[in-house]
Amino acid sequence: MLAPWLELPGATARLAEWSAAGGLDLAYLGTTATLQEITDTAVTQPLVVASALLGAAELRRRGDVPSDTVVAGHSIGEVAALAIAGVISETDALRLASLRGQAMSRACAERPTGMIAVLGGREADVLLSLENAGLAPANRNAAGQIVAAGPLEACDALEQNPPTRARLRRLEVAGAFHTGHMASAVEAVHELAASLEVRDPELTLLSNADGTVVTSGRDALDRVVSQITHPVRWDLCTQTMLKLGVDTLVELPPSGALVGIAKREMRGAARHGLTTPEDLDATVANVPALSGT
């Protein structure tokens, strides 16, 4: 996933610095590592942040990011969003992502848990079915798209008694992220976050907690820490983007999920997903604000 990005100016040096900060060989993990190696959440989380920051750096090199840009990240993407908005440094973002991944990996090992996507169905019926099965709504991504999380036996129970008119899909994840099952991961991440140099956002920054604009850097960082055990409300982030008049969505690498949601929830907005550097030229050319027009 990182191979094409490492061919860009400054990318190798930047990744080496982040690798040292996070204690991982990100260049190896993002290019030639096995699937088994990178599906460990201790590795996946810093890889996702590194990928997003490489994409953001090259986007800035090729175009002018306007001052009224709205920044938001989904789950671990919020750590990248903090750096992009100027709240923490890129290096600290990788330190935070690496520690968060390690701490959540340990929490996953405490008890077998998982996540299951619930697609469709009436929201009230879905939430009641989750409660009856012993699951929590960990991600509320959009209308008709809720991700449930909890013990594997509770996931089994939901599959045996699914909500009316809903489809279920098990997710290949290490555990029940964004639920109380991750509680043991919070202390270590909070300790590191408290030691970081923090600035107030330079761009409009949204929070996964409730979709609101966060103007305090310390508050933004605290929210990211607490998000380890609280649900992601991307649905509310989308609502805020619409209220703010966002007319173009650019999803940083690895892209796909959020532009897919925007296709349904932000129908009037242009959508650009960055998967490789080749996508950047088209994005800059087709987004007037980035090309300076």
N, C-alpha and C positions, 0 to 999 in steps of 0.2 A: 504493500500500500504506500510506502514512502519512496520507493525506488525512483519514480519520475521526478519527485520533488527535490531529491538530493542532487539533481543535475543543475539546479538553479543557483545563481550567485549567492554565496554566504550561507546556504542551507546546511552544508556539511559541518561548518564551524559551529553554527547555531545548535545543531543536533548534538554535537560533541559536548558542548557546554551543558545542555539539558541532561544528557546522559550522566555526566558527572554529578549533577545536582540531584538526580533521582536515583542514582545507583543502579542504572540499567543500561545495557548496550542497545539504545534505541535504533541505531542504524542496522544492526544485525536483526533485531526483532521485527523491524518494519520492512525488511527486504527478503531475507533468506530463512528466517525461523520457520519451524513447523507450525501447522495449525494448532496442534496440542499446546505448544508453548505460548501462543498469543491469545488463546481463549481463557487462560487464567486471568481473572479480573485484576490481579496485581500487575499484570502486563498490559491488558487491554486498556485500562483507564489512562495511564500516561501516554500510550500510543495514540489514542484518540485525541488527547490534548495536543500532543506534538504535531499531529497531522493538521489539526485545525489552525494552529499557530503558524505553521509553514505556509498554509494557504493564505492566511490573513496577511502575512508579511509580504508575500509576492503580489497579492492584490493591491496593497498599499504602494508597492514599488511601481506597479504599472498604471495605477490610477489614483485619483484624489478621493479619499473617503470623506464625504461631506460631514459638516459639524452636527447636522441634525440626524445622523444615522442612529438607528435603534439597534441595540445589541442584546441578544438573548441566547442562552445555551440550554440544551435539554440534558438534565441529569449531570453527568461528568462534564458535559459541554459547558456548564456554568463556570467551571474553573477556567476554561479557555476564554469565556466571555469576560471574566474579571480582568484578565490580562489585556484583552483587546480594548476594553473600556478604560484602561489605565489605572485600575484599582491596585493591582499587584504586578510585579515584573513577570516576564515570560519564564525566567529561571525559577522564580518562586512558584509559579503555576505548575511547573513540572515537579518540583519538590512536593507540593500539595497533592497533586494527582497521584504520584507514586506512593506516598504514605497512605492516602485514602484507599488506593487499590489494595495495598498490603493489609491494612486494618480490616477492610471489608472482606478480603479473602479469608482472613482468620475467623471472622464472624460467621462466614458461610460454612466453615468446617465444624462449627459448634453443633449444628443440627441440619439434617437434610431439608432444604427448602427450595422453592422454585417460583417461577412466574408463568402466568398463562394469559394470553391475550383474549379478551372477550370482544367480538366484533358484531355490532348490530344489537338488537334488542332494545327494549324500553329502559331508560336509565334507572328508573325506580326499581324495576324488576331485576335488573342486573345487580344493583347494589344490595338488594335484599338477598339474592342468591349467593353473593359473595359472603355476606354476613352469616347466612345459614351454613355455609361450607367451612367457615372459619378462616376466610381470606380477607385481605385488605386491598382497597383500590390504590395500588402503588403509583400508577401513572394514569392520569385522566388526560389523554392526549387530544381528543376531539369528540364531537358528537358521534356516538356509536363506536368508540374505540377506547376501552378501559383495559388496563393491564392489572390483573390481580396477582397478589403475591402472598406466600405463606408456606406452611409445611407441605411436603409432597403429598401426604395423605389427604390434605384439604384440597389440593389440586385434583386429586383423584375423585374426591367427593363431588366437586363441581362438574367434572366431566360426566359423572354418572347422573347428575341432575342439573343440566345446563339451563340457563334462563331461556324463556320463550323467544323464539326467532333470533337467537344468537348463535354465532359460530365460535368455536374455541380453538386456540392454537397454542400449544406448549412452546415456550421460548427456551433457546439454548443459552441459559445463563447459570451463573454459579450459585445463586441464592435469591432470597426474597429482599431485593434492594428496596430502599425507601419505605421500610416498615420497622417495627420495633425489634425485629430479628437482627438488625444491624446495630443495636444499641452499644455493644461492646466496642465498636469502631470509633465512636464519637470522641472519647476522651483524648486519644492520641492525636486525632486530626485537629481538635480544638486547641490543644497545646501548641502545635506547630503554627496554626493560624494566628494565635495570639502573639507570636514572636515576629510575624512578618511586618515589613514596612507597608503601610496602606495609605492610599490617596483616594480622594473622592473621584467618582467617575467623570471622565472627560466627554463621554458620549452618553446618550440615553440608555440606561441599563435596566432590564426587566428581571424580576425575580420569579423563579419557579414556584415559590411558596404560594403566591396569590396573584401573580401576573402584574403587580404594580411596578411603577417606576421607583427605583431606589437611588437616592441622591447622596447617601452617606456610604463611603467606602467600607468603613468598619461594619456597618449594618449589613451591607451586601455580602461581606465575607462571613459574618456570623450566620447569615441565612443559608449560605452554601454548606456550612458545617451542619446546621440543624437539618438540612435537607436529606442527610444520610438516613434519617429515620422517619421522614415525612414525605407525603406523596408529591409527585411532580404534577403541577397544574399547567401543562402546556396549553390546555384549552383556554385558560385565562390569559396566558401570554398572547395567544392569537387574538383574543378579543381586544386586548389593549393595543396591539399593533393596528387593528382596524380602526379603533377610536382615534389613534394618533395619525391616521391617514397614510400608513405605510402602503406604498404602491409597488414595491419591488422587494422580493425576498432573495437573498443570496445565501445559500447553505454552504458552509465551509466543509472541506473533506474531513472524514468520510461522509459523503452526502447521499441523499436518497429518501430517508424517512421523513424529514421535515418538509421538503418540497412536495412530497406525496400528500401530507396532511394539508398543506397550503392549497393544493390543487382543488380540494373539496371545501376548505374553510375560508380561503381568501381568493375567491374566484376572479376578482377583478385585478389581482396583483400579478405582475410578471414574476416568473420563478426561474432561478438559475442555480443548478447544483454543480459544485466544483468537485470533480473526481480526480482529474489529472490537470497539470498545468496547461494543457491544450484548451481546457474549458475557460481559462482566464481571459484570453483575447476576445472571445465572443461575449463574455460577460461585460468586460470593460467597454467594448464597442456598442453594446445594446443597452447599457445603463447610462443615460445622459449625465447623471450626477458624477459618476466615476470618471467619465471622459472629459469632465470640465465644461460641459455644455448644458 
